[in-house]
Amino acid sequence: MTPRHSGLRLAVLSHSAVERSHQRKWELAAAAGWTVLLLVPRKWQEGSRWIRGESRRSGRLFVETVRGPGEGRVARWLPLGLGRRLAGFSPDLVYAEEEFYSLACRAAARAARKMDVPFAFFTWENISRKYRFLQERLIPRVLAGASGAVAGNAEAARVLRKRGLRGPVAVIPQYGVDREVFSPRRRAACRRALGWPAEGAIFGYVGRLLREKGVETLLSAVARAGGGARAAIVGAGPHEEALRRDAGALLPGRALFHSPVERSRVAVVMGALDALVLPSRTTGEWKEQFGRVLVEALACGRPAFGSDSGEILSVLGDRRFVFHEGDAAGLARKLRGVRRYRSLVPALRRRALARFSEEAVARATTGFLRGLVKS
């Protein structure tokens, strides 16, 4: 049982907040006067690693783990005893950072209804598609019980409207960028820390190595750009072997592969690059939902280029930094002329931090949720 304080009481269910850095938004909410109960799974799989949840207290933030089957599976995770946990906390609002087609989201909606308190949820889903039979049956119940929702991108908000959500929808990313960690750094020092060559241009990708991320476009573009430029690929995933083969053929001796790094070390990678590239490619089941690495690169004072998949243009805010999906020749032209883009980066950096810093995201999210309680 958490102690009572003046101010609103917010209960949050979030599998992704099992990662400590993803709890920062709720730390900021608690510092602003909310009392927050954050429920996370005991463990969750991110890529090839399992992250273990930890119970802790930080001021008015209470983090607790909750057990249940389906850990590591967004649609199938079912936190057990959720209603009892939430009733013991007596929240003014229940917020599920869980997709609207998931069992966890449905469980949170049901618990909120029983307590007669507002319920809201978060979604990244920016493609209208048909889900499995059970999921399709759950969705109308979740949407009908929601007082509002937060969508990670504008297209996700439109998907919710098409699905019939009537309450207010705010477009806010799930997580912000730590402006202290992601700040300009000396390129030479960052390259030394990574063991990368001190001289020559390096254009990089950071993230999961999946086919839909389109990393082949970056490899081809760097090969076309000439001038001895290198490509840096930081991450892991099922597409890694194919990318290594492509790199061997397109960029023999000029491709730098690096295993995934902790979030705080991503800033070192950004500092070592001449530009970050997110070459995502839309499929029938996926398109880029946000692209936080773009904001992280800009926060570090580096140019960031992205394809025109999904939300990328909205995140970057300048079409000059966007190329057509799969257009390696178009990307190569931008990389060859990267110096002329550098003068534009400070303005884009200010815009990105104003909208997507941890503080900005926390303010926007809690402001929206506060409005749902008052309504």
C-alpha positions, 0 to 999 in steps of 0.5 A: 500500500502506497501512502497518500499524498495531496495531488492526483494518483496515477496508476501506470501499467507498462511492460517497456518501463521494465527498462530503468531508463524508460521510467524517467517520464514517471519520475518527472511526473512524481516530481511534479506532484503526482503519486505514481504507481508504475507496474512492470513485468518481472522480466521482458525480452528486448531483442536477444536480452532479457531485462528484469524488473525491479521494485523501488521507490523514488519520492512519489514514484512507486515501481512494483513488478507484477507476474503473469504469463506471456512475458516478452509478448506484447499481445499475450502478456497478462498481468495477474492480480491487476485489479487487486493491485490497482484497487489497493492504490486507489488511483484517480486514473489508470494508464496502460502503455500497452497496445489496444489489442493486448490482453494487458490493455484489456485487463487495465481497462476492466480494472478501471471500469470496476473502480469507476475511474478514467482509463487511457492507453498508449499505442504506436500502431500506425497501420490499419490491419486485421488482428487475430480473432481474440484480439479483434474481440478485445479491441472494441471493449478497450476503445469503448472504455477509454476516456482518451488515448496517447498515440506515438504518431499522427497516423496511429491517432488516425487508426484509432479514429477509424477504429471508433475511439471517440475520446480525445487523442494526443500525439506524443511519443512514448519516451523522450531523449535525455538532453544531458546524456545526448549532447554534443561531444568531440568526434575524435574522443568518441571514435577513440572510445569505440576503436574506430578510425580517426580520419574519414567520414563515417555514416551510421545506423543504430538499432535492431537489424531487421529487414524492414529497417532498410540498412542495405540502402545505407550500405549502397549509398555509402558505396556510391558516395565515394571518398573512402567513406565508411558505414557503421552498423550498431546493433543486432538482429536476424538480418545481421548475417545478410547485411555482413554479406552485403557489406563485404560486397559493397564496402570491402574493408569499409564497414564497421559492425558493432554489437548493441550498446547501452542507451547511455553509450548511444551518445558516444556512437552519435558523437563518432558519426558524420551523420546518422541514417535511418533508412526504414522501408514500409512493409504491409505490416510495418512502417516507421513509428517514430525513430528516436535515434533521429532525435538522439543524433540531432541532440548530439549535434549531428545531421540525421537523415531518414527515409520517408517511411511513416513518422520520420519527416514529422520527427525531423521537421525538414524535408531536406533531410528526408529521402525516398525509401530505398533510394540509395542514389538520393541518399548518396547525394546527401551524404556527399554534401553532408557539410552543407547540412551542418549549418541547419542542425542547430535549429533542428536540434532546438526544435527536437529538444523542445518537442522530444526531450524527456521533460517535454514528453513528460509535461505533454503526457501528464498534461493530457492525462490530467485533463482526462481526470478533470473531464 
